[in-house]
Amino acid sequence: MKTLNVGKILFLLMIVVGLSSCGDEYYTDDYLRNSDEKLCSKIWVEEYETDNNEVCEHYLEFSRNGSGKETFKYNPKDGRKPYESSYRFDWSWIDKTMEGLILDYGADDRVFFDNVWVREHNLSGKLDGIVVMFVDASYYK
């Protein structure tokens, strides 16, 4: 009987140790940490409806050299012609934690992108005080 109990305990320990080691390689600090590579490797897009009854596609592009481009594509629902506007900016991380960005449009026009999370296909945070969720444009529509 004692041999059977010891065998059960050893089997249970093997299962616990085996299950606790699953996935350790995938979720490392680097996986969870923001980086230039993650931010700059994609074009980011979000879609929302404006107060003027237009569907807006908002794009952000970040270059590794610290420059970027913001584009708004508007599609009015009332039959008017679609139109767009674009703006250039310089960007930088606020500090070493890489959890916030400064977007500098020039002429003392700066926008803060706080609580930034860059993950595999998502970019989220608080852009100029508004919570936003961008998606990798290659996954959009």
Phi, psi and omega in degrees: 000320180296323180296320179295318178295317179296320178297318178296318181295316179297318178297317178297319178296320178297319179295314181298313180294319180296317181287329182286344180265358181293130171083005181299326183287329185283318184261078177259176177301321180296327178295322184271345185274138174291152178207162176300320182299315180293319183289319188269354186275358185220163167260129185257141182219143170226154181233139177206167178257134181274172177292341181270019179061044177237145173269125182247130170256119185252118183249141172233132176233131179243130176259151181294341180276005177092009176252167180199173181219135177242129182231137175243122176249119183255133177237096181296142179275350185264017176093352177293162182289139175297151178213166180214162175219145182229151181220140176263148178211162169253142182231156174202154174288145181292318180207188184294338182289343179055043178247006179207149181236151169247124175254115185253111182269359182089168179052045179058028178252098180242142177236138178258135177245097186264163178051044183288131174234116175251116179238187189312309182229017183226145173229121182222165179159200181242101184266111181052040177088359181245129179290127182231156177221105179264154179236151173304125185300334179290345177259358185276130180056000000 
